[in-house]
């Protein structure tokens, strides 16, 4: 490095990998505690959910399992477990709902149509002629399933597996 703190380009060429040399010289490593950061994130999520629940509320949690395509473990299970534990400790109810069909069916109460994927994260209902965000559809349908489980102790027929589409466990067994 020269007196201005700029890396010496001859030295970079000498090592052959500019990015490694620049990272080693210009950006100092910062050490931080991963567990402490994760705990703070989880606690923040719990605070926000409790604020949404208010005095009386029920938390409905999707019971899906997530895998990372990049080999990094998903935090979904850990944060869900922490969230449910904290919500129950504060006197609220927590209900789990299988995510089967939740982003595939139209969320409109009187429509039983399957949604078509228009873009990677968008869905379209031909019957209602309405576009939806995939995640919003899933969240709304999970809420409807949770409400039905609380009121009638059963999953709405609209979200039950049919003969043409086996349950997710059956799909996994075929792989």
N, C-alpha and C positions, 0 to 999 in steps of 0.2 A: 504494500500500500504506500501511496505517496503521502505527503504532508497534509493533503486535503481529505484523506480517508477514502480515496478512490482506489479500487483494486488495480494492481499492475497487470495490464493485458498480456504482457510477455509471460508472466507467471501463470495466468489462466490458460494460455495456449500450452504451456509446458505440462500442466497437469492433464490437459485434454478434456476435462469435464468442467465447463464454466459454472454450471449451476451449483455443483458441490463446493467449489472454491468460494463462490459468492456467498452461499449460505453459511459457510464456516467463518467467513471474515466479516460480513456485513450484518447478518442477523444473529444476535446472540441467542442461545437456547434459553427458553423460559421454562422453569419447572413449576408444575402445578399439581395439585392433588386431584386425580380423576374421581375418586370416591366422594370427596368433598363437593366437587362440582356437580356430580350426579345427584347427590343427596339434596343439594340446594335446588336443583331443577325439579326433582320429585316433590319437594315441599312446596315449591311455587305452584305446581300443577294442582296439588291438594288444596291449597288456599283458594285458587281460582274456581275449582269445582265446588267447594263448599260455599263460596259466595253465590254461585249460580243456583245451588240447591236451596239456599235460604233456610227458613225455619223448618219446613217440612218438604222433603224431596226424596226422590228415589233415583239412584244411579243405575243406569242400565249399561252394562259393559258387553261389548262384542267379544265372543270367545274364540276369535280367529287366532291362528298361529302365523307368525311372520318369519320369513327367512331373508337374509341379506344376500343379494347377488354378488357382493364384493367380499364375502367371507367374514364380514364383521358381524358379531352376534347382535340380534335385535334386542332392544331394551323394552319391547312391548310387554312381555310377561312380567318383568320386574316392576315396571311402573304401574301396571294394572294391579298386581298383588299389593303394592304399597298403597295405591289409591283406595282400593276396596277396604283394606285394613283400617286406614285412617278415617274413611267415611263411616264405616260401621262403628268405630270407636267413639264417634261423635253423635251416635244415635240415629243415623240415617240407614235406610235399607239399600242393599245393593243386589241387583238381579243380573244374572248372566244370560246372554242370548246367543245362540248359534248364528253365525253370519251367513249361513246357506241361503241363497237367493236374495240377500238384502240389497245388493247393488244390481240385481238382474230384473227385479220387478218394479213396476210403476208405483211410486209412493202415494198416488191419489187413492183415497179410500174406496171409491167405487170402480176402480179400474184394475183388472187382473192381467193386463198385458205384460209381456216381456219387453224390456227395453233393448234398443239397438245401440251398439257402440258407434258413435259418429267420429269422435276424435279419441285419442288415448284416455282422456279423463272426462269425456262428455257422453251422455246418453240421450236417446230420443224415444219418445213414446208415440207411435203412429196413431193410436186410438185417441189420445188426448191432444196430440199435435203440440207437444211441449218438450223443450230441451231441459236437461238436468245435469248438474255436476255429479259425477260418480260418487264422490265421498259424501255429498249432501244427501243423495238418495239412500246410501247405506246407513247413514246416521238416523235419518227419519224412519226408515224401515225397522232398524234395531229398536228405536223408541217405541214404535207401534207393537213390536213383538213383546217387549218388556211390559207394556201396559196390558196387553192381552194375557200375559202370564200372571200378572198380578190380579186382574179382574176375573178371569175365567179359568186360570190354571192350565191353559193350553196355548199352543202356538196357532196363530191364524192359518186357516187352510191355504191361503194364498202363498204362504212361505214354507209349506211342507213339501218334502221331496215327492215327486210323482214317479210312476213306473218308467217313463221315458228318461227321467233324470234321476239317477240313484243318489243317495246321500253321499256326502263328501268322504266318509270312511270307506264306502264301497269303491269309490274312484281311486282312493289311495291303495287299496288292496290289489287293484288291477295293474298297477305300475310295475 
